[in-house]
């Protein structure tokens, strides 16, 4: 009985670690919008990497998202933007 209990506890601990690692799927991207096309927005971060974000009606948007704007976005591993906010409007 003790062996079964210990085995079940070990499985529960392993499953809890797996679920925590999946919960960390979203990450933040900060940078400049370099392209917008339909529901796709490309953001260039400070290291020069281009991140392609899918922005739709489900995305929480703050400000006008257009080329040249400095934005901060929270995106999933699949590239969907959960939120995107303009931090600094483009310079005129």
Backbone as CSV, one residue per row, in Angstrom:
resi,resn,N_x,N_y,N_z,CA_x,CA_y,CA_z,C_x,C_y,C_z
1,UNK,0.818,-1.192,0.000,0.000,0.000,0.000,0.865,1.261,0.000
2,UNK,1.958,1.240,0.787,2.849,2.393,0.824,3.481,2.649,-0.539
3,UNK,3.847,1.572,-1.234,4.470,1.733,-2.550,3.491,2.370,-3.536
4,UNK,2.249,1.973,-3.487,1.236,2.540,-4.378,1.035,4.018,-4.065
5,UNK,0.964,4.349,-2.780,0.789,5.742,-2.376,1.976,6.580,-2.835
6,UNK,3.185,6.087,-2.646,4.378,6.826,-3.060,4.409,6.996,-4.580
7,UNK,3.989,5.966,-5.302,3.942,6.035,-6.760,2.946,7.102,-7.213
8,UNK,1.780,7.147,-6.598,0.775,8.143,-6.954,1.253,9.561,-6.632
9,UNK,1.917,9.734,-5.514,2.467,11.047,-5.157,3.517,11.468,-6.180
10,UNK,4.365,10.551,-6.593,5.397,10.863,-7.589,4.760,11.281,-8.915
11,UNK,3.698,10.614,-9.319,2.996,10.974,-10.559,2.372,12.362,-10.433
12,UNK,1.749,12.652,-9.303,1.138,13.968,-9.098,2.185,15.084,-9.155
13,UNK,3.340,14.864,-8.561,4.412,15.864,-8.588,4.892,16.066,-10.026
14,UNK,5.077,14.988,-10.762,5.540,15.093,-12.149,4.520,15.841,-12.999
15,UNK,3.245,15.559,-12.832,2.194,16.233,-13.597,2.141,17.714,-13.244
16,UNK,2.350,18.065,-12.001,2.316,19.482,-11.614,3.461,20.254,-12.269
17,UNK,4.632,19.647,-12.407,5.749,20.312,-13.090,5.464,20.495,-14.575
18,UNK,4.849,19.524,-15.187,4.511,19.617,-16.604,3.501,20.733,-16.827
19,UNK,2.475,20.836,-15.996,1.460,21.877,-16.180,2.039,23.269,-15.953
20,UNK,3.000,23.417,-15.052,3.650,24.704,-14.830,4.461,25.108,-16.055
21,UNK,5.130,24.168,-16.695,5.921,24.506,-17.872,5.027,24.912,-19.040
22,UNK,3.839,24.321,-19.178,2.919,24.721,-20.238,2.296,26.078,-19.949
23,UNK,2.147,26.439,-18.692,1.548,27.725,-18.339,2.430,28.887,-18.759
24,UNK,3.702,28.662,-18.924,4.620,29.717,-19.301,4.685,29.962,-20.798
25,UNK,3.647,29.587,-21.549,3.657,29.690,-23.000,3.641,31.098,-23.542
26,UNK,3.075,32.052,-22.824,2.995,33.431,-23.320,4.263,34.193,-22.948
27,UNK,4.680,35.087,-23.836,5.835,35.935,-23.529,5.629,37.323,-24.120
28,UNK,6.393,38.283,-23.615,6.247,39.681,-24.036,7.265,40.039,-25.100
29,UNK,6.824,40.892,-26.013,7.677,41.417,-27.067,7.524,42.929,-27.054
30,UNK,8.644,43.630,-27.050,8.636,45.096,-27.109,9.493,45.508,-28.293
31,UNK,8.969,46.420,-29.097,9.742,46.883,-30.241,8.939,47.800,-31.145
32,UNK,9.424,47.941,-32.375,8.819,48.842,-33.347,8.060,48.049,-34.402
33,UNK,6.854,48.514,-34.724,6.069,47.887,-35.783,6.743,48.225,-37.108
34,UNK,7.120,47.184,-37.856,7.777,47.407,-39.144,6.856,47.093,-40.317
35,UNK,5.760,46.351,-40.045,4.839,46.015,-41.130,3.498,45.591,-40.551
36,UNK,2.423,46.018,-41.197,1.084,45.525,-40.866,0.422,45.098,-42.167
37,UNK,-0.184,43.931,-42.140,-0.866,43.414,-43.323,-2.026,42.536,-42.857
38,UNK,-3.254,43.069,-43.009,-4.423,42.330,-42.544,-4.372,42.141,-41.039
39,UNK,-4.444,40.892,-40.600,-4.395,40.581,-39.167,-2.974,40.298,-38.680
40,UNK,-1.985,40.473,-39.540,-0.603,40.200,-39.159,0.165,41.502,-38.903
41,UNK,0.918,41.523,-37.811,1.749,42.670,-37.433,3.157,42.139,-37.191
42,UNK,4.155,42.792,-37.788,5.544,42.415,-37.568,6.202,43.447,-36.666
43,UNK,6.809,42.960,-35.579,7.458,43.823,-34.595,8.941,43.466,-34.539
44,UNK,9.793,44.479,-34.669,11.248,44.297,-34.588,11.689,44.659,-33.173
45,UNK,12.251,43.681,-32.445,12.682,43.951,-31.066,14.037,44.646,-31.045
46,UNK,14.517,44.952,-29.843,15.773,45.702,-29.696,16.994,44.943,-30.205
47,UNK,16.885,43.625,-30.324,17.993,42.818,-30.847,17.916,42.651,-32.360
48,UNK,16.856,43.212,-32.981,16.709,43.127,-34.423,15.885,41.946,-34.916
49,UNK,15.385,41.124,-33.995,14.586,39.962,-34.377,13.166,40.415,-34.732
50,UNK,12.626,39.871,-35.832,11.269,40.179,-36.261,10.320,39.129,-35.678
51,UNK,9.288,39.613,-34.991,8.256,38.743,-34.427,6.973,38.975,-35.214
52,UNK,6.378,37.895,-35.738,5.139,37.995,-36.488,3.983,37.676,-35.545
53,UNK,3.080,38.658,-35.385,1.968,38.520,-34.455,0.645,38.468,-35.204
54,UNK,-0.226,37.580,-34.778,-1.579,37.531,-35.307,-2.466,38.352,-34.368
55,UNK,-3.042,39.425,-34.904,-3.879,40.329,-34.119,-5.294,40.279,-34.698
56,UNK,-6.275,39.958,-33.846,-7.661,39.919,-34.316,-8.594,40.520,-33.271
57,UNK,-9.896,40.292,-33.401,-10.876,40.875,-32.480,-10.691,40.398,-31.039
58,UNK,-10.095,39.230,-30.862,-9.871,38.703,-29.513,-8.679,39.366,-28.824
59,UNK,-7.842,40.060,-29.585,-6.660,40.723,-29.044,-7.056,42.030,-28.369
60,UNK,-6.611,42.228,-27.131,-6.847,43.495,-26.440,-5.874,44.518,-27.013
61,UNK,-6.405,45.563,-27.669,-5.570,46.568,-28.315,-5.710,47.918,-27.630
62,UNK,-4.572,48.589,-27.428,-4.554,49.935,-26.871,-3.753,50.814,-27.815
63,UNK,-4.380,51.852,-28.348,-3.710,52.751,-29.276,-3.826,52.269,-30.707
64,UNK,-3.332,53.107,-31.634,-3.388,52.781,-33.056,-2.123,52.039,-33.469
65,UNK,-2.287,50.804,-33.905,-1.162,49.963,-34.291,-0.854,50.229,-35.768
66,UNK,0.257,50.933,-36.033,0.669,51.181,-37.409,2.189,51.231,-37.487
67,UNK,2.697,51.149,-38.692,4.144,51.125,-38.929,4.822,52.307,-38.248
68,UNK,5.900,52.003,-37.522,6.676,53.020,-36.824,6.338,53.164,-35.359
69,UNK,5.193,52.633,-34.930,4.790,52.745,-33.526,5.623,51.811,-32.654
70,UNK,5.960,52.262,-31.451,6.637,51.426,-30.465,5.542,50.728,-29.669
71,UNK,5.613,49.391,-29.605,4.554,48.619,-28.959,5.122,47.605,-27.979
72,UNK,4.225,47.153,-27.104,4.514,46.032,-26.217,3.379,45.050,-26.397
73,UNK,3.722,43.805,-26.681,2.699,42.792,-26.921,2.949,41.558,-26.078
74,UNK,1.863,40.908,-25.680,1.954,39.610,-25.023,1.443,38.606,-26.037
75,UNK,2.307,37.649,-26.385,1.949,36.697,-27.432,2.121,35.263,-26.971
76,UNK,1.389,34.362,-27.631,1.509,32.940,-27.344,2.666,32.367,-28.154
77,UNK,3.032,31.138,-27.867,4.084,30.463,-28.619,3.689,30.309,-30.089
78,UNK,2.390,30.246,-30.364,1.907,30.080,-31.732,1.898,31.400,-32.502
79,UNK,2.147,32.527,-31.821,2.215,33.818,-32.494,0.971,34.677,-32.390
80,UNK,-0.039,34.221,-31.640,-1.236,35.054,-31.465,-0.984,36.091,-30.371
81,UNK,-1.336,37.347,-30.661,-1.177,38.406,-29.664,-2.398,38.424,-28.746
82,UNK,-2.176,38.156,-27.462,-3.260,38.277,-26.476,-3.566,39.745,-26.232
83,UNK,-2.511,40.573,-26.236,-2.667,42.017,-26.073,-1.539,42.717,-26.804
84,UNK,-1.827,43.948,-27.252,-0.810,44.778,-27.884,-1.145,46.224,-27.554
85,UNK,-0.143,46.973,-27.090,-0.362,48.357,-26.660,0.724,49.255,-27.232
86,UNK,0.302,50.405,-27.737,1.253,51.397,-28.236,1.885,52.075,-27.030
87,UNK,3.220,52.058,-26.986,3.955,52.704,-25.898,4.448,54.082,-26.302
88,UNK,4.693,54.245,-27.585,5.174,55.520,-28.098,4.722,55.623,-29.552
89,UNK,3.986,56.688,-29.862,3.499,56.854,-31.221,4.671,57.159,-32.153
90,UNK,4.471,56.896,-33.441,5.527,57.159,-34.408,5.809,58.651,-34.498
91,UNK,7.041,58.976,-34.741,7.450,60.383,-34.812,7.093,60.958,-36.166
92,UNK,6.586,62.184,-36.158,6.171,62.833,-37.411,7.251,63.729,-37.946
